[in-house]
Amino acid sequence: MNLLRIGEMAKLNKISVQTLHYYEKIGLLKPQVVDTESGYRYYHVRQCATLDLIGYMKLLGMSLTQIKQLFEKNDVSLIRENIASQLNWIEEQKEKLQQMERGVRRFQFSLKEFEETSQSREVELLTFPERKIFCYDGKQDIYQGSIETYEYIIRELKDQARLKHLPMIYFCNVGSVIRQDNIQSRNFFSSEIFVFVDDEFPNAPEVKVVPAGTYVCLSFRGEDGFANELDYAKILLDYVDKHGYSISGDYLCEVVAELPVYDTEARGMFIRIQVPVINA
């Protein structure tokens, strides 16, 4: 009564016959008895405990190879080490998922901004909290180069970000910087591009703080990349001068959202240019 045919053992443990065959093939769990004439396989009901342990270890994320090695060595300390290692792996995956969640929420927020303001094209005053960017200097003026130059610099930024284990999902918000002294003199020079990162992102030389404050902003669509940016930048600076503001920091050109433009192979961008100001 305690011996079960393979189909009965599979049904009792809610697994497939094929699974039991595979476990036997790799030496993880062998039948108690194999009838040499009929080839029938029989498992003892006590072997259900082994199947339970296999299932539990699989739930912990262990591979069948790892489980087999643990069974063969029958060493409790080895099991403890594997569990500790598995816990570290779970913590790493949890952090990656949290980063992914933050990136998805950022993109969701960007799309909402796109839907609400993409048609306004009006200069406005916005207040931003302190923000952090991961910045890279490509040593080439993106305004003197072509859109192809910009694409190459983005590739370099991504390479640097990978070295810092920055998830690629952040790259829905790429931007460029014109430093304060250049923008005040209307010298449109920028060799630095960036992505916004979360407060949780570790500090590094490439991570810069964008101060909180009041920013004069202008949003527009840019199907041809940054081709029209400087025209809008001049409108922005004229507004600053007209209303008696003083520029208090760096100019940022932020890609708030990027959507595919299927017929041109270009970047379909919703861009917000912004410069921090104070009353003169």
BELZI-V431961 format. One record per backbone hydrogen bond with DSSP energy under -0.5 kcal/mol. NH is the residue of the N-H (numbers start at 0). CO is the residue of the C=O. If there is no record, write none. Layout:
nh:NH co:CO
nh:NH co:CO
//
This chain:
nh:3 co:42
nh:5 co:40
nh:8 co:4
nh:9 co:5
nh:10 co:6
nh:11 co:7
nh:12 co:8
nh:13 co:10
nh:14 co:9
nh:19 co:15
nh:20 co:16
nh:21 co:17
nh:22 co:18
nh:23 co:19
nh:24 co:20
nh:25 co:21
nh:26 co:23
nh:27 co:22
nh:28 co:22
nh:31 co:41
nh:32 co:41
nh:34 co:39
nh:35 co:33
nh:38 co:34
nh:41 co:32
nh:42 co:3
nh:44 co:1
nh:46 co:43
nh:47 co:44
nh:48 co:45
nh:50 co:46
nh:51 co:47
nh:52 co:48
nh:53 co:49
nh:54 co:50
nh:55 co:51
nh:56 co:52
nh:57 co:53
nh:58 co:54
nh:59 co:55
nh:60 co:57
nh:61 co:56
nh:66 co:62
nh:67 co:63
nh:68 co:64
nh:69 co:65
nh:70 co:66
nh:71 co:67
nh:72 co:68
nh:73 co:69
nh:74 co:69
nh:75 co:73
nh:78 co:74
nh:79 co:75
nh:80 co:76
nh:81 co:77
nh:82 co:78
nh:83 co:79
nh:84 co:80
nh:85 co:81
nh:86 co:82
nh:87 co:83
nh:88 co:84
nh:89 co:85
nh:90 co:86
nh:91 co:87
nh:92 co:88
nh:93 co:89
nh:94 co:90
nh:95 co:91
nh:96 co:92
nh:97 co:93
nh:98 co:94
nh:99 co:95
nh:100 co:96
nh:101 co:97
nh:102 co:98
nh:103 co:99
nh:104 co:100
nh:105 co:101
nh:106 co:102
nh:107 co:103
nh:108 co:104
nh:109 co:105
nh:110 co:106
nh:111 co:107
nh:112 co:108
nh:113 co:109
nh:114 co:110
nh:115 co:111
nh:116 co:112
nh:117 co:113
nh:119 co:116
nh:120 co:116
nh:123 co:216
nh:125 co:123
nh:125 co:214
nh:127 co:125
nh:127 co:212
nh:130 co:209
nh:131 co:196
nh:132 co:207
nh:133 co:194
nh:134 co:132
nh:134 co:205
nh:135 co:192
nh:137 co:135
nh:137 co:190
nh:141 co:139
nh:141 co:189
nh:143 co:140
nh:144 co:140
nh:149 co:145
nh:150 co:146
nh:151 co:147
nh:152 co:148
nh:153 co:149
nh:154 co:150
nh:155 co:151
nh:156 co:152
nh:157 co:153
nh:158 co:154
nh:159 co:155
nh:160 co:156
nh:161 co:157
nh:162 co:158
nh:163 co:159
nh:163 co:160
nh:164 co:161
nh:165 co:160
nh:166 co:164
nh:169 co:166
nh:170 co:167
nh:171 co:168
nh:172 co:169
nh:174 co:193
nh:175 co:252
nh:176 co:191
nh:177 co:250
nh:181 co:178
nh:182 co:178
nh:183 co:179
nh:184 co:180
nh:185 co:182
nh:186 co:181
nh:187 co:185
nh:188 co:186
nh:191 co:176
nh:192 co:135
nh:193 co:174
nh:194 co:133
nh:195 co:172
nh:196 co:131
nh:200 co:197
nh:206 co:203
nh:207 co:132
nh:207 co:205
nh:209 co:130
nh:209 co:207
nh:210 co:208
nh:212 co:127
nh:214 co:125
nh:215 co:274
nh:216 co:123
nh:216 co:214
nh:217 co:272
nh:219 co:270
nh:221 co:268
nh:224 co:221
nh:224 co:266
nh:226 co:223
nh:228 co:225
nh:229 co:225
nh:231 co:227
nh:232 co:228
nh:233 co:229
nh:234 co:230
nh:235 co:231
nh:236 co:232
nh:237 co:233
nh:238 co:234
nh:239 co:235
nh:240 co:236
nh:241 co:237
nh:242 co:238
nh:243 co:240
nh:244 co:239
nh:245 co:277
nh:247 co:275
nh:248 co:275
nh:250 co:177
nh:251 co:273
nh:252 co:175
nh:253 co:251
nh:253 co:271
nh:254 co:173
nh:255 co:253
nh:255 co:269
nh:256 co:269
nh:258 co:267
nh:260 co:265
nh:261 co:259
nh:263 co:260
nh:264 co:260
nh:265 co:260
nh:267 co:258
nh:267 co:265
nh:268 co:221
nh:268 co:266
nh:269 co:256
nh:270 co:219
nh:270 co:268
nh:271 co:253
nh:272 co:217
nh:273 co:251
nh:274 co:215
nh:275 co:249
nh:276 co:213
nh:277 co:245
nh:279 co:243
//
